[in-house]
Amino acid sequence: MAGWRLPWRARSRDDEPAGRLGLDFHSHLLPGVDDGMPDYDEARAAILSLAALGFSGAVLTPHVYKEVFDNDSATLAAAFAGFVKSLAADGVDFRLHLAAEYFADENFLRLIERDDLMHVTIGHERWVLLEFPYLQESPYSAVCLSALVARGYRPVIAHVERYRFVAQAPEDWLARFAGAGAVLQGDIGSLVGQYGEPVRRFASWLAARGLIEIWGTDLHRASQVQRHVVPGLAKLAAAGRPAKAAELNAVLEGLAA
């Protein structure tokens, strides 16, 4: 999907450097479409908090999950356009791109077959974010990965550290993901226990080995910025990422406008 650049506002010398952390990949900032931000005011507050931390923008990834969040590309694009217009009217400074977080199921397979997927283009690759059930492997997991690759998409595995079945057999699953050319995305808050201690340990294990390529806030509420994102970023900084104020997700700077 096309990205939107909101107008830059004047910054004081005391502000965080613009874009110190680059783009957040995986967030539920688009209000009123899923279990993320309930309204415009909270979404705007969350964006201002992220900008103050040094994020230059975000890839919005609202849920597409049949009979739970019945979103589609047309309705999400319309909601996104209205959101961008409101932010621009308020002079908010943030770079936004629209994609989606797809649940790996039969409906997702149909969308792949119709080539109707919301994605971001990085270089010449079309990246699609997908998630699995948390507790056990779905019969659709492997087939969805294969179908995405066959259609020329690059899978991005949402919050890989949160899947118990992956944590129970990490070598096997990491090899499967690598075989599909998948990018592993991790939630920053996982590093500080946002989803419990077992997830924290697995996230730390993956991070220590440099296996998570993309970090995201997976933000659903504005309060989570201070509660989970700030201490999570401190954990990453202590581990040397981002190093010397480099971008957290440098690869995303190749994201097509």
Stockholm file with secondary structure:
# STOCKHOLM 1.0

chainA/1-257         MAGWRLPWRARSRDDEPAGRLGLDFHSHLLPGVDDGMPDYDEARAAILSLAALGFSGAVLTPHVYKEVFDNDSATLAAAFAGFVKSLAADGVDFRLHLAAEYFADENFLRLIERDDLMHVTIGHERWVLLEFPYLQESPYSAVCLSALVARGYRPVIAHVERYRFVAQAPEDWLARFAGAGAVLQGDIGSLVGQYGEPVRRFASWLAARGLIEIWGTDLHRASQVQRHVVPGLAKLAAAGRPAKAAELNAVLEGLAA
#=GR chainA/1-257 SS CCEEECCCCCCCTTSCCTTSSEEEESBCCSTTSSSSCCSHHHHHHHHHHHHHHTEEEEEECCEEBTTTBCCCHHHHHHHHHHHHHHHHHTTCCCEEEECCEEESSHHHHHHHHTTCCCCEEETTEEEEEEECCSSSCCTTHHHHHHHHHHTTEEEEETTGGGCHHHHHSHHHHHHHHHHTTCEEEEEGGGGGTTTCHHHHHHHHHHHHTTCCCEEECCBCSTTHIIIIIHHHHHHHHHTTSSGGGCCTTGGGGGBCC
#=GC SS_cons         CCEEECCCCCCCTTSCCTTSSEEEESBCCSTTSSSSCCSHHHHHHHHHHHHHHTEEEEEECCEEBTTTBCCCHHHHHHHHHHHHHHHHHTTCCCEEEECCEEESSHHHHHHHHTTCCCCEEETTEEEEEEECCSSSCCTTHHHHHHHHHHTTEEEEETTGGGCHHHHHSHHHHHHHHHHTTCEEEEEGGGGGTTTCHHHHHHHHHHHHTTCCCEEECCBCSTTHIIIIIHHHHHHHHHTTSSGGGCCTTGGGGGBCC
//
